[in-house]
Amino acid sequence: MFIIMGNTKSKRNPPPLPNNTEKDTNVSAGERDFKQNHELCGLSLDIEGIATSVPEILSSDEDPEDVFYKFVILHAQNDADEASRLRHLLQNNFCIKPGIIFAEMPSGRHFLQNLNDAVNRSAWTIILLTEHFLSEAWCEFQSYASLMNALNKQHKYNSVIPLRPLNNPLPREKTPCVLQAINALEEDSPGFAKQVEKIFQESKYRQQQAMWKKERINETH
């Protein structure tokens, strides 16, 4: 479980994401992972196209509690549709799946329990930066809690990703200082696809998934 620290103005910030302007002459292991996954995803596009309107569901014999998501999108209450659109974009255009948005977390549970599960059961936490972000104090709380979790778990470093969408993005000058220290994904940027490729690496997901399974085993003993 993440730890919520009393002083949210700590000067300690997670390391910045890699600069997407750097050009490497050699293909990294992460890039190979992404290209292989993208090719596999491409093989199923024709099949997926037949049922684009049908939501993705888990196998009938798979317990939802056993799923470790690649990403969760934390968002303002009024941004559920935008978060769903971005989830669809990442899953279908970039083959980064499974993903979940916070609005899909189980109802009837305390929101702190849902937040804890969402952050700990996903490799990356995406914070949706829209104009609605500042209108809800809950959004800033989500951000600080996610960052504290990333700071307290070494394998979670660089796992918090602010994202400015095409629709109603939050201007940089209005973004809380603690989030300005992290390189954000910009959907309207020409380098958006390259940024996604460098961040969401399959090898990183497998590493976090293994750590999550290990923690679950330890909790049961």
N, C-alpha and C positions, 0 to 999 in steps of 0.2 A: 504493500500500500504506500502511496506517495505521502510525503510529509508536507503540510502547509505551514510555512514559517511565518512568524508574526511580522517580521519586517519585510515588506514587499519591495523596499527600495534598495535591496542589496545590490552592490556594484558588481557582483559576480554574475556573469552572463555565460551561457553556453558558447563553445567555440563557433565561429561563423562558418556558414556553409562554404563549400569550395567555390572559387571564382569561376564562372562559366565562360570567361573570356580566355582562359588559359588553353593553349593548344598543345596536346601531347602527340608526339610522333608515333608512340606505341599504343596499341589497343589495350586498355586495362581489363582486368578480370570482370569488373563491374559492367563495362560496356559489352563484353561478350555475353554476360548473363542477360542483359537487357535485349540484345539483338536476338539471342536464341529464344527468349520468351516471346518477343514480338513476332518472330517467324511462326512459332507454334500458335500464337493467337490468330495470325493471319489465316491459318489453315481452317479455322472454325468460323470465319466471318460469314461465309455463305449460310451456314447452319443457323448462326445467331441472327442473321438478317431476317429469317422467316418469322422469328418470334421476338422482335425488338420491343413490342409492347408488353411482353410478359415479364414481370419482375423476376430477378434471380433469386432462387430459393435454395436451401440446403437440401442435401440428400435426406430421404425419409428416415434413414437409419443413422443419421449424424446428429449428435447432441449439439445444439447451438453453443453450449458452454465449453465445448471442446474445440471451437473454432478460434484460431488466432488470425485476426484480420491484418491485412497489409496496411490499412490506414483507417482512421476515423476522422470525420470532419466535424469540428465543434463550430457551432453557428448560433446566431441570434434566432429567437423564435420566429421572426418574420422572414428569415432566410432559408427556411426548410426547402422550398422549391429550388432555390439557387444551389444549395448544398447537394440536393439530389441530382441536379444537372451536372455538377462537377464530378460527382461520384460516377455517373454514367460516362462522362468524358474520359476519366482516368481508367475505368474498367474496359471500355470498348475501344477507345482510340489508342491506348497505351498498354492494354492487357495487364493492368495492375489490379488484381483482384484476389480475394474478396475485399470489399471495402464496406463501410457503414457510416451513416450520418447519425448525429446525436439524437435526432428526433425519432429514430427507429429503436432506441434503447427501450427495454421493457417498461411499460407503464405500471403505476402502482408501487414503484420502489422509490426510496429517497433519492433525490437528484445527486447527492454526494456519492452514493453507492454506484449509481449509473456512471458518473464521471470517472470514478476509480476504475470500474470495469472497462470502460471505453478506452482509457489511456493505457492500462496495463495489458489489455488484450489486443493491442494493435502495435505494429512496428513503427508507424509514423502517426503523429497527431497534427492534423492540418487545422489551422485557425483561420476561419473565413473572415477576412477584413472587408466589411462593407460599412456604409454609413450607419446601419443599424447596430453595429458593434458597440459604439459609444452610448447608445440609448439604453442599454441594458447592463447594469452593474455585474450581472451574472456572467457576461461574456469576459470581462476583465478578470473575474475570479477564475474562470476556466483557464485563461491564459497563464496566470501566475501559478495555479496548481500544476498545470502541465509542465511548466518550466522547472518547478521545484522537483517534480518527479524525474525529469531528465537530468537534473544536477545531482540527485541522490543515487542514481543508478548509472554506472559507467557505460553500460551497453546501450543506454538511452540517449547518449550525447548525440546532438545534431538530429534528433528525432522530432523536434517541434518545428513545423513548417508554416509560417504565415503565408496566406495566399490572397492576392487581390484579384478578384474576378473581373470579367468584362463589364458586368452589370453592377452599377451603384458601388464602385470601389471606394474604400476609405482613403482619402488623400494621405500622402506620406507625412505631411506636417501635422496631421491630427492623430497619427498613430502613437500609442503609448511608447515612451522611451525604451522600456524593457524589450519591446518587440522590434523597435528600430535597429537594435543591435544585431538582429538576425536577418540574413539575406532572404527576402520574400520572393515567392513565386509570383510572377506578373503574367496574367493570362494574355494581356495584349502585347507582350514583348515578343519580338521576332525570335528570341532565344528560348522561348517557353518550352518547346519540345526537348531541346538539349538539356535544359535545367532538370526537367522531369527525368530524363534518362540518367543523369548523374546522381540524382538523389535516391530514386527508388530502385536500388540494386537488389537483385534476388539473393545474393550472398549475404547482404546485411539482414534481409528479412529472415533467412534461414537461421542466422546467428541468434536473432532476438527470439524467434520461435522456440529454439532449443533452450534458451535461458528461461522462457516462460514456462515450458513444460517441466523443467527442473525445479522451478519455484513451486509449481503446483504439487509435485511429488513430495517436496519437503513439507508443504503445508498439511498434507494428509498423514504425516508421520509424527 
